[in-house]
Amino acid sequence: MPLLIKVEVIHDNEVNVYVATSPDLKGRVVEAKTLDELKKEVRDLVPELLTLDYSNP
């Protein structure tokens, strides 16, 4: 069964970037200029962030 992680995305008009946060990965923030870049960043970072969350209880 796949692990589902909720990711919330907003566009920050002031600095013209997309910002992703996740209540499932507390304190984690990812920024990128485009949605495609943001998706890639999130996909690349989630496994690493999960490892850090579980190795530092």
N, CA, C and O atoms as a CHARMM CRD file, in Angstrom:
* protein
*
  228
    1    1 MET  N      0.84800  -1.17800   0.00000 PROA 1      0.00000
    2    1 MET  CA     0.00000   0.00000   0.00000 PROA 1      0.00000
    3    1 MET  C      0.89900   1.24800   0.00000 PROA 1      0.00000
    4    1 MET  O      1.81100   1.34500   0.82100 PROA 1      0.00000
    5    2 PRO  N      0.65400   2.19700  -0.90600 PROA 2      0.00000
    6    2 PRO  CA     1.49700   3.40100  -0.96700 PROA 2      0.00000
    7    2 PRO  C      1.25000   4.32700   0.23000 PROA 2      0.00000
    8    2 PRO  O      0.16700   4.35400   0.81500 PROA 2      0.00000
    9    3 LEU  N      2.27100   5.06100   0.55800 PROA 3      0.00000
   10    3 LEU  CA     2.18400   6.06100   1.62100 PROA 3      0.00000
   11    3 LEU  C      1.64000   7.35600   1.02700 PROA 3      0.00000
   12    3 LEU  O      2.19000   7.86800   0.05200 PROA 3      0.00000
   13    4 LEU  N      0.58300   7.88200   1.59800 PROA 4      0.00000
   14    4 LEU  CA     0.00300   9.13700   1.11500 PROA 4      0.00000
   15    4 LEU  C      0.44100  10.28400   2.01500 PROA 4      0.00000
   16    4 LEU  O      0.31400  10.21000   3.23700 PROA 4      0.00000
   17    5 ILE  N      0.95100  11.33500   1.40600 PROA 5      0.00000
   18    5 ILE  CA     1.40400  12.51300   2.13600 PROA 5      0.00000
   19    5 ILE  C      0.69100  13.71900   1.55700 PROA 5      0.00000
   20    5 ILE  O      0.74200  13.96100   0.35100 PROA 5      0.00000
   21    6 LYS  N      0.03000  14.47000   2.41200 PROA 6      0.00000
   22    6 LYS  CA    -0.67800  15.66700   1.97100 PROA 6      0.00000
   23    6 LYS  C      0.32600  16.80100   1.77200 PROA 6      0.00000
   24    6 LYS  O      1.15200  17.07500   2.64200 PROA 6      0.00000
   25    7 VAL  N      0.24000  17.45300   0.61500 PROA 7      0.00000
   26    7 VAL  CA     1.10200  18.59300   0.30600 PROA 7      0.00000
   27    7 VAL  C      0.20000  19.76200  -0.07500 PROA 7      0.00000
   28    7 VAL  O     -0.65800  19.63600  -0.94800 PROA 7      0.00000
   29    8 GLU  N      0.39900  20.88600   0.58000 PROA 8      0.00000
   30    8 GLU  CA    -0.37100  22.10000   0.28900 PROA 8      0.00000
   31    8 GLU  C      0.51000  23.06800  -0.48800 PROA 8      0.00000
   32    8 GLU  O      1.66300  23.29900  -0.12500 PROA 8      0.00000
   33    9 VAL  N     -0.04500  23.63600  -1.56700 PROA 9      0.00000
   34    9 VAL  CA     0.72700  24.51400  -2.44400 PROA 9      0.00000
   35    9 VAL  C      0.04800  25.87600  -2.53400 PROA 9      0.00000
   36    9 VAL  O     -1.16700  25.97400  -2.70500 PROA 9      0.00000
   37   10 ILE  N      0.86000  26.92600  -2.41400 PROA 10     0.00000
   38   10 ILE  CA     0.37600  28.29200  -2.62700 PROA 10     0.00000
   39   10 ILE  C      1.34200  29.00100  -3.57400 PROA 10     0.00000
   40   10 ILE  O      2.48400  28.57700  -3.75100 PROA 10     0.00000
   41   11 HSD  N      0.87100  30.06500  -4.16700 PROA 11     0.00000
   42   11 HSD  CA     1.75600  30.90200  -4.97700 PROA 11     0.00000
   43   11 HSD  C      1.98400  32.18600  -4.20100 PROA 11     0.00000
   44   11 HSD  O      1.03200  32.88500  -3.85300 PROA 11     0.00000
   45   12 ASP  N      3.24000  32.49500  -3.93000 PROA 12     0.00000
   46   12 ASP  CA     3.61000  33.72800  -3.23100 PROA 12     0.00000
   47   12 ASP  C      3.84300  34.80900  -4.28200 PROA 12     0.00000
   48   12 ASP  O      4.90100  34.85900  -4.90900 PROA 12     0.00000
   49   13 ASN  N      2.84500  35.67300  -4.46700 PROA 13     0.00000
   50   13 ASN  CA     2.92000  36.70900  -5.49600 PROA 13     0.00000
   51   13 ASN  C      4.02200  37.72100  -5.23700 PROA 13     0.00000
   52   13 ASN  O      4.57400  38.30200  -6.17100 PROA 13     0.00000
   53   14 GLU  N      4.33700  37.92800  -3.97600 PROA 14     0.00000
   54   14 GLU  CA     5.35100  38.92900  -3.62100 PROA 14     0.00000
   55   14 GLU  C      6.73000  38.58600  -4.19400 PROA 14     0.00000
   56   14 GLU  O      7.45100  39.46400  -4.66800 PROA 14     0.00000
   57   15 VAL  N      7.08500  37.30900  -4.14300 PROA 15     0.00000
   58   15 VAL  CA     8.38900  36.88900  -4.65900 PROA 15     0.00000
   59   15 VAL  C      8.26500  35.98900  -5.89000 PROA 15     0.00000
   60   15 VAL  O      9.26700  35.50000  -6.41200 PROA 15     0.00000
   61   16 ASN  N      7.04100  35.77700  -6.34400 PROA 16     0.00000
   62   16 ASN  CA     6.73500  35.01600  -7.55600 PROA 16     0.00000
   63   16 ASN  C      7.30000  33.59300  -7.53200 PROA 16     0.00000
   64   16 ASN  O      7.98700  33.16600  -8.46100 PROA 16     0.00000
   65   17 VAL  N      6.99400  32.86600  -6.44200 PROA 17     0.00000
   66   17 VAL  CA     7.38300  31.46000  -6.33400 PROA 17     0.00000
   67   17 VAL  C      6.20700  30.64500  -5.80500 PROA 17     0.00000
   68   17 VAL  O      5.30300  31.17400  -5.15700 PROA 17     0.00000
   69   18 TYR  N      6.24000  29.35900  -6.09300 PROA 18     0.00000
   70   18 TYR  CA     5.28800  28.42300  -5.51200 PROA 18     0.00000
   71   18 TYR  C      5.91900  27.85500  -4.25200 PROA 18     0.00000
   72   18 TYR  O      7.12300  27.59900  -4.20700 PROA 18     0.00000
   73   19 VAL  N      5.09000  27.66100  -3.22500 PROA 19     0.00000
   74   19 VAL  CA     5.56900  27.16500  -1.94100 PROA 19     0.00000
   75   19 VAL  C      4.74000  25.94200  -1.55100 PROA 19     0.00000
   76   19 VAL  O      3.51000  25.98900  -1.55400 PROA 19     0.00000
   77   20 ALA  N      5.42300  24.85500  -1.21700 PROA 20     0.00000
   78   20 ALA  CA     4.75000  23.63700  -0.77900 PROA 20     0.00000
   79   20 ALA  C      5.10000  23.36500   0.67700 PROA 20     0.00000
   80   20 ALA  O      6.26100  23.43500   1.08000 PROA 20     0.00000
   81   21 THR  N      4.08100  23.05800   1.44700 PROA 21     0.00000
   82   21 THR  CA     4.26100  22.62900   2.83400 PROA 21     0.00000
   83   21 THR  C      3.46100  21.35000   3.02800 PROA 21     0.00000
   84   21 THR  O      2.62100  21.00100   2.19800 PROA 21     0.00000
   85   22 SER  N      3.72200  20.66300   4.11300 PROA 22     0.00000
   86   22 SER  CA     2.99800  19.43100   4.38500 PROA 22     0.00000
   87   22 SER  C      2.75700  19.26700   5.87300 PROA 22     0.00000
   88   22 SER  O      3.69700  19.30700   6.66600 PROA 22     0.00000
   89   23 PRO  N      1.49200  19.08100   6.25800 PROA 23     0.00000
   90   23 PRO  CA     1.23000  18.80500   7.66700 PROA 23     0.00000
   91   23 PRO  C      1.76500  17.43100   8.08500 PROA 23     0.00000
   92   23 PRO  O      1.92900  17.15500   9.27300 PROA 23     0.00000
   93   24 ASP  N      2.03200  16.57700   7.09400 PROA 24     0.00000
   94   24 ASP  CA     2.56400  15.24600   7.38500 PROA 24     0.00000
   95   24 ASP  C      4.07800  15.25500   7.58500 PROA 24     0.00000
   96   24 ASP  O      4.63900  14.32200   8.16100 PROA 24     0.00000
   97   25 LEU  N      4.73600  16.31000   7.10800 PROA 25     0.00000
   98   25 LEU  CA     6.18200  16.48500   7.29200 PROA 25     0.00000
   99   25 LEU  C      6.38600  17.85600   7.91800 PROA 25     0.00000
  100   25 LEU  O      6.80400  18.80100   7.24800 PROA 25     0.00000
  101   26 LYS  N      6.09800  17.95100   9.16500 PROA 26     0.00000
  102   26 LYS  CA     6.06200  19.23900   9.86100 PROA 26     0.00000
  103   26 LYS  C      7.36300  20.03300   9.73200 PROA 26     0.00000
  104   26 LYS  O      8.46300  19.49800   9.86800 PROA 26     0.00000
  105   27 GLY  N      7.19100  21.33500   9.46300 PROA 27     0.00000
  106   27 GLY  CA     8.33000  22.23000   9.36400 PROA 27     0.00000
  107   27 GLY  C      9.03500  22.19700   8.02700 PROA 27     0.00000
  108   27 GLY  O     10.03400  22.89100   7.83600 PROA 27     0.00000
  109   28 ARG  N      8.53600  21.40800   7.10300 PROA 28     0.00000
  110   28 ARG  CA     9.18500  21.28600   5.80300 PROA 28     0.00000
  111   28 ARG  C      8.56500  22.25100   4.81000 PROA 28     0.00000
  112   28 ARG  O      7.34200  22.31100   4.67700 PROA 28     0.00000
  113   29 VAL  N      9.40300  23.00700   4.11300 PROA 29     0.00000
  114   29 VAL  CA     8.95000  23.97600   3.12100 PROA 29     0.00000
  115   29 VAL  C      9.81600  23.84100   1.87300 PROA 29     0.00000
  116   29 VAL  O     11.04100  23.75800   1.96400 PROA 29     0.00000
  117   30 VAL  N      9.17500  23.82000   0.71600 PROA 30     0.00000
  118   30 VAL  CA     9.88600  23.74600  -0.55700 PROA 30     0.00000
  119   30 VAL  C      9.39800  24.89500  -1.42100 PROA 30     0.00000
  120   30 VAL  O      8.19900  25.16900  -1.47200 PROA 30     0.00000
  121   31 GLU  N     10.31800  25.57200  -2.10100 PROA 31     0.00000
  122   31 GLU  CA     9.96600  26.67500  -3.00100 PROA 31     0.00000
  123   31 GLU  C     10.52000  26.41000  -4.39100 PROA 31     0.00000
  124   31 GLU  O     11.57300  25.79100  -4.54700 PROA 31     0.00000
  125   32 ALA  N      9.78400  26.89600  -5.41800 PROA 32     0.00000
  126   32 ALA  CA    10.26100  26.79300  -6.79600 PROA 32     0.00000
  127   32 ALA  C      9.53800  27.82300  -7.64800 PROA 32     0.00000
  128   32 ALA  O      8.45200  28.28700  -7.29800 PROA 32     0.00000
  129   33 LYS  N     10.15500  28.17600  -8.77300 PROA 33     0.00000
  130   33 LYS  CA     9.58700  29.19000  -9.66500 PROA 33     0.00000
  131   33 LYS  C      8.38000  28.68000 -10.45300 PROA 33     0.00000
  132   33 LYS  O      7.48700  29.46100 -10.78300 PROA 33     0.00000
  133   34 THR  N      8.34200  27.36700 -10.76200 PROA 34     0.00000
  134   34 THR  CA     7.21900  26.80400 -11.52200 PROA 34     0.00000
  135   34 THR  C      6.62500  25.60800 -10.78400 PROA 34     0.00000
  136   34 THR  O      7.26300  25.03000  -9.90500 PROA 34     0.00000
  137   35 LEU  N      5.39700  25.24500 -11.15000 PROA 35     0.00000
  138   35 LEU  CA     4.76900  24.07200 -10.53500 PROA 35     0.00000
  139   35 LEU  C      5.52300  22.79100 -10.88700 PROA 35     0.00000
  140   35 LEU  O      5.65800  21.89800 -10.05100 PROA 35     0.00000
  141   36 ASP  N      6.01400  22.70300 -12.12900 PROA 36     0.00000
  142   36 ASP  CA     6.77700  21.51400 -12.51400 PROA 36     0.00000
  143   36 ASP  C      8.03000  21.36100 -11.66700 PROA 36     0.00000
  144   36 ASP  O      8.34800  20.25700 -11.22300 PROA 36     0.00000
  145   37 GLU  N      8.74100  22.45400 -11.43900 PROA 37     0.00000
  146   37 GLU  CA     9.94100  22.41700 -10.59300 PROA 37     0.00000
  147   37 GLU  C      9.56100  22.03700  -9.16600 PROA 37     0.00000
  148   37 GLU  O     10.26500  21.26800  -8.51000 PROA 37     0.00000
  149   38 LEU  N      8.44200  22.58200  -8.69100 PROA 38     0.00000
  150   38 LEU  CA     8.00200  22.29300  -7.32600 PROA 38     0.00000
  151   38 LEU  C      7.67700  20.81100  -7.16700 PROA 38     0.00000
  152   38 LEU  O      8.07200  20.19400  -6.17800 PROA 38     0.00000
  153   39 LYS  N      6.96200  20.23500  -8.13100 PROA 39     0.00000
  154   39 LYS  CA     6.63700  18.80700  -8.07300 PROA 39     0.00000
  155   39 LYS  C      7.90400  17.96200  -8.01000 PROA 39     0.00000
  156   39 LYS  O      7.99000  17.01800  -7.22400 PROA 39     0.00000
  157   40 LYS  N      8.87600  18.30200  -8.83400 PROA 40     0.00000
  158   40 LYS  CA    10.13500  17.55400  -8.84000 PROA 40     0.00000
  159   40 LYS  C     10.84800  17.66900  -7.49700 PROA 40     0.00000
  160   40 LYS  O     11.32700  16.67200  -6.95500 PROA 40     0.00000
  161   41 GLU  N     10.91700  18.88500  -6.96100 PROA 41     0.00000
  162   41 GLU  CA    11.56700  19.10100  -5.66000 PROA 41     0.00000
  163   41 GLU  C     10.88400  18.28100  -4.56400 PROA 41     0.00000
  164   41 GLU  O     11.55100  17.63700  -3.75400 PROA 41     0.00000
  165   42 VAL  N      9.55900  18.31000  -4.54600 PROA 42     0.00000
  166   42 VAL  CA     8.81100  17.57800  -3.51800 PROA 42     0.00000
  167   42 VAL  C      9.06500  16.08100  -3.66800 PROA 42     0.00000
  168   42 VAL  O      9.35500  15.39900  -2.68500 PROA 42     0.00000
  169   43 ARG  N      8.95600  15.56800  -4.88900 PROA 43     0.00000
  170   43 ARG  CA     9.18200  14.12600  -5.11400 PROA 43     0.00000
  171   43 ARG  C     10.59500  13.70800  -4.73400 PROA 43     0.00000
  172   43 ARG  O     10.79700  12.61900  -4.19600 PROA 43     0.00000
  173   44 ASP  N     11.57200  14.56500  -5.01000 PROA 44     0.00000
  174   44 ASP  CA    12.96200  14.23900  -4.69300 PROA 44     0.00000
  175   44 ASP  C     13.24000  14.29300  -3.18900 PROA 44     0.00000
  176   44 ASP  O     14.03900  13.50800  -2.67800 PROA 44     0.00000
  177   45 LEU  N     12.58800  15.21000  -2.48600 PROA 45     0.00000
  178   45 LEU  CA    12.89700  15.43300  -1.07100 PROA 45     0.00000
  179   45 LEU  C     12.10500  14.57100  -0.10000 PROA 45     0.00000
  180   45 LEU  O     12.58700  14.29800   0.99900 PROA 45     0.00000
  181   46 VAL  N     10.91300  14.13800  -0.46600 PROA 46     0.00000
  182   46 VAL  CA    10.06500  13.40900   0.48200 PROA 46     0.00000
  183   46 VAL  C     10.75400  12.17000   1.05100 PROA 46     0.00000
  184   46 VAL  O     10.73500  11.99400   2.26900 PROA 46     0.00000
  185   47 PRO  N     11.35500  11.30800   0.24400 PROA 47     0.00000
  186   47 PRO  CA    12.01800  10.13700   0.85400 PROA 47     0.00000
  187   47 PRO  C     13.09800  10.52000   1.87100 PROA 47     0.00000
  188   47 PRO  O     13.21200   9.90100   2.92900 PROA 47     0.00000
  189   48 GLU  N     13.87600  11.53100   1.54500 PROA 48     0.00000
  190   48 GLU  CA    14.92800  11.97500   2.46900 PROA 48     0.00000
  191   48 GLU  C     14.32300  12.53800   3.75800 PROA 48     0.00000
  192   48 GLU  O     14.81200  12.25700   4.85300 PROA 48     0.00000
  193   49 LEU  N     13.25900  13.33400   3.62100 PROA 49     0.00000
  194   49 LEU  CA    12.62000  13.92200   4.79800 PROA 49     0.00000
  195   49 LEU  C     11.98600  12.85200   5.67400 PROA 49     0.00000
  196   49 LEU  O     12.03200  12.94900   6.90100 PROA 49     0.00000
  197   50 LEU  N     11.40300  11.84700   5.06600 PROA 50     0.00000
  198   50 LEU  CA    10.82300  10.74300   5.84400 PROA 50     0.00000
  199   50 LEU  C     11.90900  10.01000   6.62800 PROA 50     0.00000
  200   50 LEU  O     11.71300   9.65000   7.78800 PROA 50     0.00000
  201   51 THR  N     13.03300   9.79600   5.99500 PROA 51     0.00000
  202   51 THR  CA    14.15400   9.14200   6.67800 PROA 51     0.00000
  203   51 THR  C     14.60300   9.96600   7.88100 PROA 51     0.00000
  204   51 THR  O     14.84700   9.42200   8.95700 PROA 51     0.00000
  205   52 LEU  N     14.71000  11.28400   7.69400 PROA 52     0.00000
  206   52 LEU  CA    15.12400  12.15100   8.80200 PROA 52     0.00000
  207   52 LEU  C     14.09400  12.16000   9.91500 PROA 52     0.00000
  208   52 LEU  O     14.46300  12.12400  11.08900 PROA 52     0.00000
  209   53 ASP  N     12.80800  12.20600   9.57900 PROA 53     0.00000
  210   53 ASP  CA    11.75700  12.22500  10.58600 PROA 53     0.00000
  211   53 ASP  C     11.77900  10.94400  11.43800 PROA 53     0.00000
  212   53 ASP  O     11.59400  11.00100  12.65300 PROA 53     0.00000
  213   54 TYR  N     12.00500   9.80100  10.79900 PROA 54     0.00000
  214   54 TYR  CA    11.97200   8.54200  11.52100 PROA 54     0.00000
  215   54 TYR  C     13.28000   8.22800  12.23900 PROA 54     0.00000
  216   54 TYR  O     13.29000   7.43500  13.18100 PROA 54     0.00000
  217   55 SER  N     14.38000   8.83600  11.81000 PROA 55     0.00000
  218   55 SER  CA    15.63700   8.56500  12.48600 PROA 55     0.00000
  219   55 SER  C     15.88500   9.52300  13.64700 PROA 55     0.00000
  220   55 SER  O     16.78900   9.29600  14.45200 PROA 55     0.00000
  221   56 ASN  N     15.08900  10.59600  13.74400 PROA 56     0.00000
  222   56 ASN  CA    15.20300  11.57000  14.84100 PROA 56     0.00000
  223   56 ASN  C     13.85500  11.70900  15.53700 PROA 56     0.00000
  224   56 ASN  O     13.12600  12.66900  15.28800 PROA 56     0.00000
  225   57 PRO  N     13.51600  10.75700  16.41000 PROA 57     0.00000
  226   57 PRO  CA    12.18500  10.80200  17.05800 PROA 57     0.00000
  227   57 PRO  C     11.98000  11.96900  17.96900 PROA 57     0.00000
  228   57 PRO  O     10.91100  12.10800  18.56200 PROA 57     0.00000
